[in-house]
Amino acid sequence: MPMTRALIGSTLVSLLLAGCGAADPNDANNTPEPTTGAELSPSPENGDGEKAGASPIQVSGTWEPYSPDATAITYDDAVPEGKKVDVDVQPEGDARTRFILTVNGLEPDRDYGSHVHTKPCGKDPADSGPHYQNEADPDATPSVNPDYANPENEVWLDFTTDGDGNAESTATVDFRPRTGEANSVVIHENHTKTGPGEAGKAGDRLACVNVPM
């Protein structure tokens, strides 16, 4: 009689284990189901919401009339067709950025203005939008307030050509453009003004280089 009870108890324990789905560690088909609903972590950003770890950007082009696939577009004879332009964007340290604009064969011994703009170049010179600002002016676009339209909050690359019409301009700023919000470098007819009510103005837009950042 005790032997019968022992056998019955052993059988009940086996049945209970089977009903609870106890896994056999030697079963090759006993693979856990994948967890669903997992999300990928976003790319790291710095405290200003700007993408960290930006890569250098190098753009070279030859000035030409507008076309949808043109890199460097000229709107005026002061930036002659067929001449070369280079733009380098170099991240430095944790947040600084160095911009280098190199031009060749423009009008000699002449002042030009230049800035980073928000939109790509277009058929109309105004298509490139306003200047990119690290801290956007909340009251006006384009901004003419020197608190916002200045070479620390924007990227100014004004230059004066030499006797052969060549020049190189460099600007280093304490920020990196937010991804997708800076897309071109525009050349203007004058050096950039700085006074209240006119800060950031540099005359007509003579040419534009597509530099998506």
Secondary structure, DSSP 8 states (H G I E B T S, - for coil): -HHHHHHHHHHHHHHHHHHTT---TT-TT-------S-------B-TTS-BSS---EEEEEE-BS--TT-SEEE-STTS-TT-EEEEEEEEETTTEEEEEEEE-SS-TT-EEEEEEESS---SSGGGG-SB--SS--SS-SS---TTTSSTTTS-B--EE--TTS-EEEEEEESS---TTS--EEEEESS----STTTTT--SSEEEEEE---
